[in-house]
Amino acid sequence: MSPAPAGSARLERRLDAVGAYSLLVLSALFALFPVAWMLSTSLKSEAEAFALPVRWIPQRPTLQAYVDMWTLKPFGIYFWNSLVVSGVTALLSTAIGALAGYGFSRFQFRWRTALLGGFLATQMISGVLVIGPYFQILAAVELYNTLTGLIIAYVTICLPFAAWMSKGYFDSIPKELDEAGLVDGASRLQIFLRIILPIAVPGTVATLLFGFLLAWQDLLWALCLISIDEKRTVTLGVAFTVGEFIIQWPMLTAASLIASLPTIILYLFLQRFYVEGLARGAVKG
């Protein structure tokens, strides 16, 4: 090959790389712009937030919005409620979903296909259609306006996805491992806990993330099932910073930024397991 074509090929690859990276940088800037604007607004005073022309950078940065968020509103209670609801929802849906997924993956039984189809069909039903029945049931058993009732609602929403996700990962694990455990005298529960579950850590982490994020970010279900202030979650707390006649933009953006931190931190710590799980689940055996 002559030097000219080789040099031309290298130049073409470099141009392709520059174009790809430029597109990625622009996409990142587009995605981060709202976050930067929220941060800028949260550091402004009320007067500066409404000033015209718009000031992109605060002239006199202040943390008053963050102070007001904790002193004028019980955001500490809202955060604690969200942590409890999201954490318990993630743990319960993952534990029950893993057991169900293992059963669907390893055993053949009557109505197995119908049950799997039923799980999948529930994901196609809008939550708006079933909030009414949930409200009536929880009110009848005196679980309306309780974190327990909200957790039950979230777990039932997450469970079909958790079962399907777990089944997919367990299908990628060779059944010979189960057979080897049975030969060694282990029970099915011991095989599941000591052999299968440790291998399926990436899938378990993905299910945990889904359950936590669904409960943490939800507004509709919490709005319909919680009406007292001390039981509100952080999304309700953020929503109620919007007043009847005025929107407190600095406090609203400060609360929104703080509310997003747990999910960001959780994903940063667990993304390695999540990506590994996607890669492993794509190859069976």
Phi, psi and omega in degrees: 000135181286157181300326184297309178298323180296316178295323179295321179294319179296318179297320179295319179295320179295319178296320177298318180295317179298317179297317180295314180293325178297319178295319179295318179296316179297319178297318179296317179296320179297320181286327184274345182302313178300324179294317178297321179292321176298316179298317179298315181294323181294340180264007179261161170279168179301317182295317182290329180295330181259005184290146175235137358293162183297135177257117183288325180243128181301134178286323177231084182302139179217150177260017185299325180297321179290323177294314180297326181300323183268337184262320181275336179235145179280059183293336175299318178293318179300316180295317179297316178300317180294320178297316180295309183297313182292317180296313180293320177300314181297315182292314182293313182295324179290316181295311181292319179296324178294318178296316179295317180297322178294319178297316179293328183283325190254343186238145174253122182213167183295142180067015180299310181296321180295320179294317177298318177296323177296318176301316181293322182295327180296334179286347180267356181267128179294139179298333180299328184288336186248000179297320179303305177301320177300316180300315181295318180294313181294324177293323181293327181261015176060040176246006174289142183066032175230150176293329179298315179297321179294321178297316179301317179297315181294320181297318179295330177287319184282333191301314179302316178297317181298319179294316179295317179298314181296318179300319180299320179287322179292329176296332181278354179264126183302137179290345178300333177294320176296316181296322178296322178294320178296320178298324180281000176091011180280147176281168179300320180294320178295320177299316181296314186284323189261339183245303188286311185298318177299326178289328184268024180305315179302318178294322178296319179296318179298319178293319177300315180299317180298312181297317181294314182294321180299313182289322184291321187268351186291141174240319188298309183293318179296323180294325182276333186254353180231128180231355179256146190297319185288351178252003183290150176267176186293327179294322176293320178300317178295317182297324183277003170285346176279114182278178182287326184243346183211150176253122179277084188300316178300315180292322180297314180289325177296315179295321180295319179295314180295323181294333181276346185298314182302318180292323178295313180297316180299316181292321180299322181281332187251000185296329180298316178293324181294312179295319178298322179295320177297318180293318182289323181290342180282343181242120181270138176096000000 
